[in-house]
Amino acid sequence: MELAGLRLIFLFSFATLMPCLSAHIAEVNEVWRRRAEEAMQTTEQYYDPNPVAVANHLNMKVQDLSKQAIAKRGLLNAESGQCAATNPIDKCWRCKENWAEDRQALAGCALGFGSKATGGKGGKIYEVTDPSDNDMENPKVGTLRHAVIQKEPLWIIFAKDMNIKLQQELIVQGSKTIDGRGAKVHIANGAGIMLQFVKNVIIHGIHIHNISPCSGGMIRDSVDHVGKRGQSDGDAVSIFGSSNIWLDHLTLSQAHDGLIDAIQASTAITISNCHLSNHDKAILLGASDTFTEDKKMQVTVAFNRFDKGLVQRMPCVRFGFAHVVNNDYNQWEMYAIGGLQGPTILSQGNRFFASNNQNAKEVTKRMNCSPEEGKSWIWRSEGDVLLNGAYFNSSGDPKKQIQYQMDDVIKPESGTEVERITKFAGALVCKPGQEC
Ligand SMILES: *[C@@H]1O[C@H](CO)[C@@H](O)[C@H](O)[C@H]1NC(C)=O
């Protein structure tokens, strides 16, 4: 009886996934069917019924660090050479000279909803030596595409500086870290990265820009499966039905669609220390007004720099929960944080500097809802710094807000500290044997 019920749920969830899924996978076969089912189970597993506890944990870390910084004021640089990690994620690894010998230590450094992302921890190091991407069905050994289709956990690094032009979207298997530290790695002028129905992926320290849609065709997505794909959207990083994902220190600009899209009940995601600029659509969390499974989407957006030339979606959220903390927003062209379908937004300690355009002063934008409905969504601003006429339109039933508050909430650093906290956003230049 129970088992039958369970099957029914899977069938149902798969049915809801189908329309969007088939847009990318030209031939939906058993392999993708199984991956989709497993991904839905993973979403259930990693969805946190108490998201505020996760948000508070991150807040406490930020506070601890700020106390330490005050205690050591003036000594920080002297004590640790060049290194001045300015937020608790960076503090975890950046000031260690031996980072290159102990790369996998990074895997324990994430905070927020994506903090459990293990990436390729425990796996072998795979060194990418060849920037080419010429064979979609049988990628050459030593290429990034060959690395990401492997089934075992892998920690992928780069032998030298390289520009990788992806001929088609890069379909990444789970339990992988793409670690750009020690090399200048640009993924540019071609397709972007696709994380579809996978878990445990960390992408760190690379530049991704000028991404365009690609035609699709036969693409190998794992060592034992080649499948026919439809056209890719042209997102820089696309997270599709995936969980436990951490994107850190990425430099992102100019894509055909979004810089980062997380859709189809993706959850347990942290986007941190990224530098985003020069693009219309920055971060989309949830793409469908009817896909209610996105209520389980929980994403932390922390310590990022949303720089000039961005228009909207920093992020834009449907249904889910976004903890947006200590980010620097510089002159968005339409709005910064948007939402549809009653998402929950907790905005803390951000710095919002509006442009001179009188029509782009509002940080927030609620879409496709009546004013009454919009007033019921829980959108909170705490410790945000609003500059040059910027304003945050808060909403939400005060009773419900109490539910989201704990007595021992320790606030994140004030928005006035954000310039320092986000100073090193984007891909870092790291040399082995030296602090990064
Ligand atoms: C704030 O949002 C509510 C709900 O969407 C809307 O009715 C109201 O006009 C907004 N206020 C301002 C000042 O933009």
The ligand as an ORCA input file, in Angstrom:
! r2SCAN-3c Opt
* xyz 0 1
  C       5.027     48.326     -1.864
  O       4.499     47.093     -2.294
  C       3.099     46.986     -2.204
  C       2.709     45.553     -2.520
  O       3.157     45.143     -3.775
  C       2.474     48.007     -3.136
  O       1.099     47.966     -3.041
  C       2.984     49.404     -2.751
  O       2.511     50.352     -3.669
  C       4.488     49.442     -2.707
  N       4.937     50.728     -2.175
  C       5.865     51.477     -2.772
  C       6.216     52.743     -2.044
  O       6.428     51.186     -3.812
*
